[in-house]
Amino acid sequence: MKFYKNKADCHVRRYKKSNHPTAIVGESKNQFTYKKLSHEQYRNELQKLNFNPNPRDIKNAYIGKKSRVDNKKFFDKKKSKWVFNKSDYDKL
């Protein structure tokens, strides 16, 4: 698992297996390291973000505490325009 040294490089892409946005927190040649994004907090697996990365959404956003790894082919080729606020970098 490789993580981005610069947290500003973290971005959002759609995960094709679940059809949900995910936070990409690192990458290697063929794989992305990612964390789940959600509107719901469940089983204490997620932590609340200070700001929702989706500028059009006013609901609370949560990010997974655990990092996961999967092949790049399971993610959209294009990055989303969503951005993480600097105050949330410690959660990435």
Residue frames as qw, qx, qy, qz and C-alpha x, y, z in Angstrom:
[[0.000, 0.889, 0.458, 0.000, 0.00, 0.00, 0.00],
 [0.410, 0.085, 0.004, 0.908, 1.38, 3.38, -0.97],
 [0.059, -0.843, -0.462, 0.268, -0.01, 6.64, 0.35],
 [0.338, 0.782, 0.076, 0.518, 0.35, 10.13, -1.08],
 [0.503, -0.161, -0.352, 0.773, 2.94, 12.14, 0.88],
 [0.089, -0.006, 0.003, -0.996, 1.15, 15.36, -0.06],
 [0.238, 0.411, 0.804, -0.357, -2.46, 15.15, 1.18],
 [0.355, 0.569, -0.030, -0.741, -3.50, 17.68, -1.47],
 [0.212, 0.264, -0.813, -0.473, -2.98, 14.85, -4.01],
 [0.216, 0.257, 0.910, -0.242, -5.85, 12.89, -2.45],
 [0.349, 0.099, -0.317, -0.876, -8.94, 12.98, -4.64],
 [0.634, 0.177, 0.588, -0.470, -12.31, 11.35, -5.26],
 [0.287, 0.194, -0.756, -0.556, -13.20, 8.76, -7.90],
 [0.829, -0.054, 0.045, -0.555, -16.25, 6.55, -8.39],
 [0.271, -0.282, 0.920, -0.033, -15.70, 2.93, -7.35],
 [0.504, 0.107, -0.574, -0.636, -17.36, 0.81, -10.02],
 [0.302, -0.109, -0.942, 0.101, -18.05, -2.20, -7.76],
 [0.082, -0.496, -0.700, 0.507, -20.31, -0.18, -5.44],
 [0.161, 0.664, 0.433, 0.587, -21.09, 2.77, -7.74],
 [0.386, -0.888, -0.211, 0.134, -20.13, 5.12, -4.87],
 [0.273, 0.850, -0.310, 0.326, -17.50, 7.84, -4.57],
 [0.863, -0.354, -0.149, 0.329, -14.31, 6.91, -2.74],
 [0.130, -0.947, 0.281, 0.089, -11.39, 8.90, -1.40],
 [0.868, 0.332, -0.188, 0.319, -8.20, 7.93, -3.22],
 [0.455, -0.869, 0.187, 0.040, -5.40, 8.31, -0.66],
 [0.333, -0.589, 0.665, 0.315, -2.55, 6.62, -2.54],
 [0.862, 0.455, -0.014, -0.223, -1.57, 4.61, -5.57],
 [0.522, -0.381, 0.662, 0.380, 0.96, 2.25, -7.06],
 [0.007, 0.220, -0.693, -0.687, 1.41, 1.19, -10.67],
 [0.292, -0.207, -0.808, -0.468, -1.78, -0.91, -10.90],
 [0.380, -0.549, -0.733, 0.133, -3.67, -0.20, -7.68],
 [0.151, -0.644, 0.045, -0.748, -5.35, 2.59, -5.75],
 [0.278, -0.226, -0.748, 0.559, -5.41, 2.84, -1.97],
 [0.254, -0.457, -0.309, -0.795, -8.81, 4.22, -0.98],
 [0.049, 0.167, 0.743, -0.646, -11.23, 4.92, 1.84],
 [0.003, 0.592, 0.779, 0.205, -15.03, 4.74, 1.75],
 [0.099, -0.064, 0.096, -0.988, -17.12, 7.91, 1.69],
 [0.188, -0.487, -0.848, -0.097, -20.67, 8.00, 3.02],
 [0.272, -0.554, -0.062, -0.784, -23.50, 10.14, 4.36],
 [0.811, -0.482, -0.176, -0.281, -24.14, 7.64, 7.14],
 [0.038, -0.565, 0.742, -0.359, -22.11, 6.87, 10.24],
 [0.919, -0.173, -0.162, -0.314, -22.38, 3.17, 11.12],
 [0.950, -0.202, -0.152, 0.183, -20.66, 0.82, 13.55],
 [0.390, -0.849, 0.232, 0.269, -18.01, 3.41, 14.36],
 [0.789, 0.130, 0.379, 0.465, -16.19, 2.47, 11.12],
 [0.366, 0.655, 0.242, 0.615, -16.32, 6.02, 9.78],
 [0.323, -0.469, -0.294, 0.768, -15.30, 9.42, 11.04],
 [0.233, 0.886, 0.386, -0.107, -17.07, 12.68, 10.30],
 [0.501, 0.272, 0.160, 0.805, -15.43, 15.14, 7.91],
 [0.094, -0.480, -0.279, 0.827, -15.51, 18.81, 8.81],
 [0.387, 0.519, -0.146, -0.748, -16.59, 19.68, 5.26],
 [0.815, 0.330, 0.471, -0.062, -18.34, 17.60, 2.63],
 [0.389, -0.273, 0.546, 0.690, -16.00, 17.21, -0.39],
 [0.215, 0.520, 0.694, 0.449, -19.02, 17.57, -2.67],
 [0.062, -0.059, -0.119, 0.989, -19.64, 21.34, -2.93],
 [0.420, -0.229, -0.418, -0.773, -23.28, 20.77, -3.95],
 [0.654, -0.356, -0.666, -0.049, -24.14, 18.65, -0.92],
 [0.232, -0.654, 0.290, -0.659, -25.00, 20.11, 2.49],
 [0.912, -0.351, -0.152, -0.149, -25.33, 16.73, 4.28],
 [0.479, -0.695, 0.535, 0.027, -22.65, 15.50, 6.66],
 [0.766, 0.456, -0.451, -0.045, -19.94, 13.39, 5.04],
 [0.743, -0.528, 0.411, -0.038, -18.04, 10.53, 6.65],
 [0.519, 0.606, -0.599, -0.061, -14.82, 8.78, 5.65],
 [0.952, -0.155, -0.263, 0.017, -13.68, 5.26, 6.49],
 [0.463, -0.793, 0.396, 0.017, -11.00, 4.75, 9.12],
 [0.741, -0.181, 0.589, 0.267, -9.49, 1.76, 7.30],
 [0.266, 0.611, -0.485, -0.566, -7.67, 1.94, 3.99],
 [0.845, 0.203, 0.492, -0.055, -8.40, -0.61, 1.30],
 [0.077, -0.492, 0.628, 0.598, -6.62, -1.51, -1.94],
 [0.731, 0.412, 0.535, -0.098, -8.06, -2.51, -5.32],
 [0.535, 0.138, 0.528, 0.645, -7.09, -2.61, -8.98],
 [0.031, 0.350, -0.079, -0.933, -7.30, 0.68, -10.88],
 [0.140, -0.156, -0.754, -0.623, -9.65, -0.87, -13.45],
 [0.227, -0.565, -0.788, 0.090, -12.42, -0.79, -10.82],
 [0.122, -0.656, -0.253, 0.701, -12.32, 3.03, -10.58],
 [0.448, 0.867, 0.216, -0.041, -13.38, 5.75, -13.00],
 [0.704, 0.263, 0.071, 0.656, -10.56, 7.00, -15.19],
 [0.085, 0.658, 0.024, 0.748, -11.40, 10.63, -14.44],
 [0.235, -0.157, -0.612, 0.739, -11.02, 12.29, -11.06],
 [0.105, -0.807, -0.579, -0.039, -14.10, 13.92, -9.57],
 [0.166, 0.655, -0.037, 0.736, -14.13, 17.69, -9.11],
 [0.651, -0.730, -0.179, -0.107, -14.79, 17.18, -5.40],
 [0.404, 0.535, -0.488, 0.559, -12.01, 18.43, -3.12],
 [0.661, -0.483, -0.500, 0.282, -11.07, 17.83, 0.50],
 [0.162, -0.943, 0.065, -0.285, -10.77, 20.76, 2.86],
 [0.381, 0.529, -0.609, 0.451, -7.35, 21.18, 4.50],
 [0.457, -0.435, 0.491, -0.601, -8.97, 20.71, 7.93],
 [0.945, -0.015, 0.150, -0.291, -9.82, 17.12, 6.91],
 [0.533, 0.606, -0.590, 0.025, -6.32, 16.13, 5.73],
 [0.207, -0.435, 0.802, -0.355, -5.59, 14.38, 9.03],
 [0.761, 0.082, 0.498, -0.407, -8.42, 11.92, 8.27],
 [0.755, 0.563, -0.238, -0.238, -7.08, 10.98, 4.84]]
